[in-house]
Amino acid sequence: MSSNCPRPLNGSEAMTPLSQLMLATAAFVGTHFLLSHPFRAALVRRVGETGFLGLYSLVAAITLGWMVWIAWTMPPLTPHWMAPQWFFDWAAPILMLLASILLVGANIGNPAMPNPNGVTSIVRPATGVFAITRHPMNWAFTIWALTHIALSGSPPNLVIAGGILILTFFGSLLQDRKKQALLGDAWRGWEARTSFIPFAAIADGRIPAKAAWPGTIPVLGGLILWLAASYFHTMLVGIWAWIA
């Protein structure tokens, strides 16, 4: 065989960096859905709740690291659009502050978390971030994804933010179905008193507006998270953007 003949490309060489990023993002999103829903019960029976959480965290860390590494090392691509300056200066920071508050508040008394007292924890009025939405953690990431898609039509940004958007938005819907099966009427009652879409239960009068004050810890914690994320965004990207 002539030495001038081109050698065949292996799979990784044949794929563009953007294709590799799409594959990594699909792996991150897909394994989250599979482990959270169809595979969860069987794995918990086999390895226990602690073992499952360890496996879940390991798979999430590996696929997330793969996704971030490809995005970080791939060459820049021309964005399809850029948001106007006012969105960078005002809208995005406000949205990301709201997302930060929701994320911190979601870790305080969240009835969607694994909890042996899950039924009793949701037979109560919805207050704080749960008066805003019953899925504050997922909506924090949904807001992050929508904000970043609006900011830049960069192909890598669209792949990553689009993957996160699919994961968190549809993950919330699947979580409602799973909790209905586990908690029955208690969860359906929680759904009736709360809203999936942020502020919808306040808008239709099911929850008084004053109940949606997130609380001191979520507000202060969210502010600290927002400032820290903005600082690290500056370190990684070189721009003080007030967003993560």
Secondary structure, 3 states (H helix, E strand, C coil): CCCCCCCCCCHHHHCCHHHHHHHHHHHHHHHHHHHHCCCHHHHHHHHHHHHHHHHHHHHHHHHHHHHHHHHHHCCCCCCCCECCHHHHHHHHHHHHHHHHHHHHHCCCCCCCCCCCCHHHHCCCCCCCHHHHCCCHHHHHHHHHHHHHHHHECCHHHHHHHHHHHHHHHHHHHHHHHHHHHHHCHHHHHHHHHCCCCCCHHHHCCCCCHHHHCCCHHHHHHHHHHHHHHHHHHHHHHCCCCCCC
